[in-house]
């Protein structure tokens, strides 16, 4: 999922602070956060909604890593 951010434009959800979630590092929250965060169950894993999966792919250099959860 991507979202419009008034400061950064079109960004993958999970990369920047929103009213719902605050990543540990703005713009580069890290793979662990994107895959495992408890933030509204948005994490990129099969037990969550997967809303942060686009951010995980961007973080991985636009590659789908071998440990990609889907």
C-alpha positions as CSV (number, residue, x, y, z in Angstrom):
1,X,0.0,0.0,0.0
2,X,1.2,3.5,-0.8
3,X,0.0,6.7,0.7
4,X,0.3,10.4,0.1
5,X,2.4,12.2,2.6
6,X,2.2,16.0,2.6
7,X,5.9,16.3,3.3
8,X,7.3,13.3,1.2
9,X,4.8,12.8,-1.6
10,X,3.8,9.3,-2.6
11,X,5.4,6.8,-0.2
12,X,5.0,3.2,0.8
13,X,2.9,2.9,4.0
14,X,5.1,2.4,7.0
15,X,8.1,4.5,6.0
16,X,7.0,7.8,7.7
17,X,5.1,8.8,10.8
18,X,1.4,8.9,10.5
19,X,-1.4,9.6,12.9
20,X,-1.6,5.8,13.5
21,X,2.0,4.7,13.6
22,X,5.5,6.1,14.4
23,X,8.4,4.1,12.9
24,X,11.6,3.9,14.9
25,X,13.5,5.8,12.1
26,X,11.7,8.2,9.7
27,X,12.1,7.1,6.1
28,X,14.0,3.9,7.0
29,X,12.3,2.0,9.7
30,X,14.1,-1.2,9.0
31,X,13.1,-4.7,8.0
32,X,12.3,-5.9,11.5
33,X,9.7,-3.1,12.1
34,X,8.1,-3.6,8.7
35,X,7.8,-7.3,9.1
36,X,6.9,-7.5,12.8
37,X,5.4,-4.2,14.1
38,X,2.2,-4.4,16.2
39,X,1.1,-1.1,14.8
40,X,-2.6,-1.8,14.0
41,X,-1.5,-5.2,12.6
42,X,-0.1,-3.5,9.5
43,X,3.1,-5.5,9.4
44,X,4.1,-7.4,6.3
45,X,3.4,-11.0,7.5
46,X,0.7,-13.5,7.2
47,X,-0.8,-12.8,10.6
48,X,-1.3,-9.1,9.8
49,X,-2.8,-7.1,7.0
50,X,0.4,-6.7,5.0
51,X,-0.1,-3.0,4.5
52,X,3.7,-2.4,5.0
53,X,4.8,-4.9,2.3
54,X,5.5,-2.2,-0.3
55,X,7.8,-0.5,2.2
56,X,9.6,-3.8,2.8
57,X,10.2,-4.3,-1.0
58,X,11.5,-0.7,-1.2
59,X,13.7,-1.2,1.8
60,X,15.1,-4.3,0.1
61,X,16.1,-2.3,-2.9
62,X,13.0,-3.1,-5.0
63,X,13.8,-6.8,-4.7
64,X,11.6,-9.5,-3.2
65,X,14.0,-11.1,-0.7
66,X,14.1,-14.9,-0.1
67,X,12.5,-14.3,3.4
68,X,9.6,-12.2,2.0
69,X,6.6,-13.5,4.0
70,X,4.2,-14.1,1.1
